[in-house]
Amino acid sequence: MQESTSKKFKQSFSLLDATMIVAGSMIGSGIFIVSADMTRTVGSAGWLILLWILTGVLTLIAALSYGELSAMFPKAGGQYVYLKEAYNPLTGFLYGWSFFAVIQTGTIAAVGVAFSKFASYIFPSLGEANILADIGFVKISAAQITSILLIIFLTAINTMGVKEGKIIQTFFTLVKLAALFGLIIFGFMAASKTTWDTNWATGFSFGKMDGDMLVPYIGFAGIGAISGAMVGSLFSSDSWNNVTFIANEIKNPKRNIGLALFLGTLIVTLIYTATNLMYLAVMPLQGIANAENDRVGVDAAKLIFGSGGTAIIAVMLMVSTFGCNNGLILSGARVYYTMAKDGLFFKQVGKLNKNAVPARGLWIQCLWASVLCLSGRYGDLLNYIIFTVLIFYILTIIGIFILRKKRPDIPRSYKAFGYPVLPMLYVIAASIICISLLKYRPDYTWPGLGIVLLGIPIYYFVWKHKHVIEEAPEDDEALMKE
């Protein structure tokens, strides 16, 4: 393999492209599913909408805060770089390790399998029920194989260059935004005033649904219930930070990253809130809570479009998950690239191919995401990691305060909106959610924390064994020519 020093990352992403990375990475299948569990947990229309609004506000505050960091460090790797600069290399590595182990790869696997599940509505042979191999400790379904093939296909596309991945991302995100707007509009056109009035008669009653009964929470258990319910909405609103991973491939990054974060998260917040209002307009609250397999979107589409609703929503979800996975795959490899440049990942991952993309990072990500698809444990891993994702968001936003004192000399062309009040408000609110999850949802927290802490011995093993993983060159011009 012959190396070249003739190319760097290309600044190919416009503001529109960057905004589509934000929105496209956020919108997957969650908005069509998680409202069922949220409704069962909070028990009323008012609380369902309130939690989606609260999630949107927290996401917007975080995104606006990250704008300052992205302007300070417009480099590949995004959040990994921010944590390393604000704290130390170990903190950055723990994020990068968790990111590779499950945050990004687990999400890619889960979104890939979601694509297959909804494709099976149109092509039943692609479903999970179609077992292709049973090797004792694991059963391999057609859905898993389809998801792996999807991941491989999108990875291959993104190794061809930024242009190809960018076109797919922007096109599919625009299509799914248009489709979601269409679903919302047709939903309100098919709305039932009786259903709407009956749902809102529940007002802001708060309790756990038990059949037709609403069982109130006692004491602080209510905070735990809110935190648990928000796991779904927070997961559905996650991955907005993916645009920071491709910072030095964005035109005018000091301006456009912060603006893309704001526009993308605002668009998704408005769409998510409107979609849930539409659910309340066409489905009784019990119908939302007890949707078959929690697929609220499918049941809503049947009521809106009749017998063809299933096929319509299936196609929408295939488009949505396809575009979502492309954004995740495209951006994720840039984190491993930067870690390799710091000597904390395999050396060859810190090089670009002839198309100026980190191809080896893309393929390593593809391999591990495929393993997670086969394991069948991606769903559990994602439940474990949502707590950890919040911890890293909290640490990153606290990093803004640290860097203002530690590095006051760095130019800040964009400053965190509402500093210090809004960033601190996010830290407090997210911390309350994390503490509540620790107490009331230990199944979501301790395993995720364990995955992160496992990174500590791995970090010191890497640090002390430079002959295994060597430090890559300092400049961005070491490229491999394939």
N, C-alpha and C positions, 0 to 999 in steps of 0.2 A: 504494500500500500504506500503510495507516494504522497507526501504532504506538500501542501502549498501555503504560501503566506499572502495570497493575492486578494482574499475576500474577508469581509466582516459581516456581522448581522446587517441586514438591509432595513432601512426605515421605510416600510411598505404600508403600514396601517394608518389610514386616515382617521379623523374623529368618528365618522360613521362606522368604520370597521371596528374601532376600539369599543364603541358603544354596543355594537352587536356582539362583541366578545363578552361584555358584561351581561347583557340581557340573555344572550343565547346560552351561556354557561349556567345561568340561574334557572331558567325555565326548562324543566325536564318532564317528569311524570307526577311529581309530588302534588302539584296544584289540583290534579284530578283524583287524588287518593286521600291525602292526610286529613281533609276536613271531616271525614267520618269519625276517626278516633278523637279528634278535637271536640266534636259535637257531643260524643258520648261522655267526654271528660268534664265539659263545662256546662252542658245541659240547656243552653239557651241561645237564641239568635244574637242577642246583644253581645254576649261574651265571645261568641265565635268571631264576629266582625271586629270586636275590640282587640282580640289577640292578633288577628291578621294586621290591623293597623299598628299595634304596638311593635310587632315584628318588623314592619316596614319602616317605622320611625327609627328603631334601633339600627337597622341596616343602613338607612340613609346617613345617620350620624356617623357610623363607622366608616362608610365610604367617603364622606366629606373629610373625616379626620385623616384617612389614608392619603388624601390628596396632597397634604403637606409632605408626607414621607416620600411620595412618588416624585415630587418636585425636587426634593433634596437628593434622592438617589435614583435617578432614572436609568436603572441598570437591570439586566436580565436577572430574574430570581425574586424580585419583589419582596414579599413578606420575609423570606429567608434573610435577605440583605438587611432589612429594617431591624430585625431582631438581633442579628450579629452586630450591627453598628451601635444599637442602643444598649446592649448588654455585653455579650461575649460570644466567641465562636461556639461554645457548647450550646447555648440557648438557640442560636441559629440552626445548629445541627439537629437538635431535638425536634425542631419544627420540620426540617427537611427530611429527617428519618420518618417521622409520623406521616408526613405528606406522601412519601414513597410507599411506606408500609401499608397504608390504608386510606388516608384522606382522599388522595387523588385517584389512586388505582382502584380502591374499593368503590368509589363513586362511579368511575368508568365502568367497572364490572356490573354494578347495580343498574346503571342506565342502559347498558348493553342488553342485559337480561329483560329489562322493562320493554325495550324495543321488540325483543322476540315474543314476549307475552302478548303484546298488542298486535303484532303481526300474525299471531296464531288465530286471531278473530277472523282474519281473511284467509289465512293458510293454516288450517288446523294442525297439519303435520309438523308445524314448527313449535308446537306447544310443549310445556313441561311434562305433560302426560306421556309424550312419545319418548320412551326410554330407548336410547340407541345402544347403550352398553351398561352392564351391571358387573362391576369388578369387585364386589363384596363391600369394601369400605366406602365406595362412592358409586352413585348412579349418574350416568351422563345422559342428559336429555337433549332433544333437538334444539330446545331454547338456549341451552348453554353453548352448543356448537355454533348456532346462529349468531349469538352475541360475540363469540370469539372471532368469527369470520368478519363481523362488522368492525370490531376493534382493529383487526389486522388490516382491513381495507382502508380505514381512515388513517391508520398509522402510515401505511404505504403512500397515501395521497400527500400526507404532510411531510414526508421525506423528500418529495419532489420540489419543495420550495414553498416560500411564504405565500406566493400568489395563489396557488391551488387551494391551500387550506383557508385562506382569507375569503376567496370567492364562495366556497362551500358555506363558511360560517355566516357571511353577510346574507347570502341568498336564503338559506334555510331559516335564519332567525327572522328575516323580514316576512317570509311565508308563514311561519308559525305565529308571529305577532298578528298578522292579518287574519289568520284562522281563529285565533283566540278572540279578537275583536268581533269577528263574525259570529262565533258561538255566543258571546255575551249579548250581542244585538238581537240575534234570533231567539235567545233565551228570554229576554225581556219582552219580545213580541209575543211569545207564547206564555207569558206569565199569568198566573191565576191570582186574582185579588184575594180570593178566599184563602188560598195557601199562604200568601204573603202576610195577611192580617193575622191568621192563626199562628204562624211562626213568630211574628213580632209580639204576639200576646204574651210570649214567654219573657219578653223584656230582657232584664239583666239578672234573672234568677240564676243562681249558681249552685251546682251540685252534680253528682254523678248520676247518669241515666241508668235506671234499673227497670227495664220494661217501660211502662208508662209512668213510673214513679221517678221523682227527682230526690236523690238522697243527699242532704246537705253535708258539707265537709266540716269537720270539727277542728277548731283552733288553726294552727299553722299548716295543717294538712291541705288547706285551700291554696296556700302559696306553692306547695309541692305539686298540686294538681295543675295549677297554671303553668308552672315550669315544665311539667311533663307534657302538657298539651302543646306547649310552644316548641317542643323538640321537632314536631312535624313541620310547623311553619318555618322554623329557623333552618331546618335542613332544605326545605323547598326554596328558601331565599339565599342559600349559601352559594359559594363559588363566584361571587361578584368580584372577589379580589384577584381572579385569574388574569385580568388585564395587566396587573402590575408585574406579572412574570415575564411579559414580553415588552417591558418598558423601552429598551433601546431598539425596538423594531417599530416604534410608533413615531410618526411625524410630529415634531414639536412636542416631545413628551412632557415637558414641564407644564405645559398648558393642557394638553389633550387628555392625559391620563386622569387628572382630577375631574375634568369636565365629563369624560366618559363614565367615570364612576358615579357621578351625580345623575346624569341623564339615564344611564342604564338601570340603576336601582330605583329611580323615581318611576320610570315606565313600568317596571315589573311590579312595584308596590301598588300602583294604580290598577293594573290588570288583575292582580291577585285579589284585591279588595272587591273589584267589580265582579269577578267570577264568583266569589262567595255570595255576594248580594244576589246574583243571578240564580245560584243554587236555591237560595231562600225564596225566590220568586216562583220557582217551578216545582220544587220538591217539599213535601212536609218534613219537619225537623226529624221525625222518626225515620223517614226515608233516607235522609242524609246520614244519620247515625248508623243505620243498619243496611247500607248499600252492600250488595253482594261483593264479597272480597274487598270491601272498602272502596270500590271503584265508583265513586260518586259521579265522576264525569261521564262514565258510560251510561248510568241510569238517567242522568239529566239529559243526555243526548237522545235517549229513547223517547223521553217525554216531549222533547222539542221537535225531533225529526221523524218520530214513529219507528217502524221496523228497520229503516235504513240508518238509524242513529248509531248503532253499534259500529257499522262499517265506517261511518263518517268520523267518529271519535277515534277509532283505531288508526285511520290514516293520519289524523291530526297528531296523535301520540307518536306514531312512527316518525313523522317529520320532526316533531319536537325533540324526541330522544336522539335522533340522528344528528341534528344540529348541536344539541347539548354536548354529546360525546365528542364531536369534532372540536369544539372549543376547549374541552377538558384535555383532550389528547394534544392539541396544538400547543397549549400554554404550559402544561405540566413539565414537559421535558426541559424547559428553560431553567427550572429550579435545579434539576440534577446537573445540568451544564455548569451552573455557577458554583455548586458544591464541589464539583470536580476541579474547577479552577482554583478553589481554596484547598485542594488536597483532601477533601472529605467524601469523595466518591471515586469510582473507577476512572483512572486517568483519561482513557479514550473517550469518555462521555463529555469531557471538556473540550472537544474539538468539533468543528462544523464540517459538514460534507461539501461537495462541490456546489450544492444549491444553497449554501449558507444557512443550513439548519442543523440542529444537533441530532443527527439521525440515530446515533447509537443510544442516546438518551430516550428517544422515541421508541426504539425497539425493546430496550430493557423495560420500560414502562408497559409496553404492549405485552411482554412475556409475563410479568407479574400480575397484571390485570387479568390475563387469560387464566392463570393459575387460580386466582380468586373466583373467577367464573366457574371453574370446574369444582372448586371446593364446596360451593353451595353455601358458604358462610359469610358472603359479602354483606347480607342484610344485617346479621349480628354485628359485624365489624363496624358498620355505619352507625348503628345504635350506640356502640361503645364510644365512637370517636366524636360525636356531636358535642359532648362535654369538653373534650380536649380542644376542639376547634374554638370553642368559646374562650377557653383559657388562653390560647395563643392570640386571639383577637384582643383580649383584655391586656395582655402583656405588650402587644404591639402599640396599642393606643396609649398605655402608660409610657411607652418609649418616646412618644412625642414630648411629654413633660421632661423626661430624662435628657433627650437630645437638645432641648432648648437651653438647658443648663450646661450640658457636656460639650455641645458643638454649636455655640451661638454664632460662630464665624461662617457657617455654611449658608449660602444664599437660599432664601425661601421665597420663590416667586409666587407660591400659593401657600396660604396659612390655613390651618384647620378652622372651619367655620364654627363660630360660637365658642372658641377657646377662651378660658379653660372650662366653661360651664358644661357645654354639650359633650365634649369628650369625657369629662368626669362623670356626667350623668350616665353615659354608656357603660363606663367601668362599674359604676354602682349597680345599675340594673342587671348587667350581665353577671356580676358577682353574686347577686341575690339568686339568680336563676341557677348558677353553678352550685351554690351552697344548698339550695333546695333539692337539686338533683342528687347531690351527695347523700342527703338524708332520706329522701323519699323514693328515689329511683337508682339505688346502688347498682342495679344491673346495667345502667347506662354509663356509670361513672368509673368505678374501680377498674374494670377491665381496660377501658380506654386509657386511664392513667397508667396502668401497667405497661401498655404498648409504648407510651412515651418514655417511661422510666427505663425500659429495656434499651433505649437508645444511649443511656449513659455508659454502660460497659462497652457498647459497640463504638461509641465515640473515642474512648480511651484506647481501645484496641486499634482503631484506625490511626489515632494520633501517634501511637508508639510503634507502629509497624509501617513506616513510610516505604519500605521495600515492597509492600503488598499493594498499597494505594499511594502512588507518588503524587507529589504536588505538581499540578499542571502549570504550564507557562503563565506568566502574569498578564500578558497582553491578549487581546481578543483576536489576534490575527493568525493563530496556529490552526490551520484547517486541514482536514484530510480530503484528499482527492480520490474519489471512488469511481 
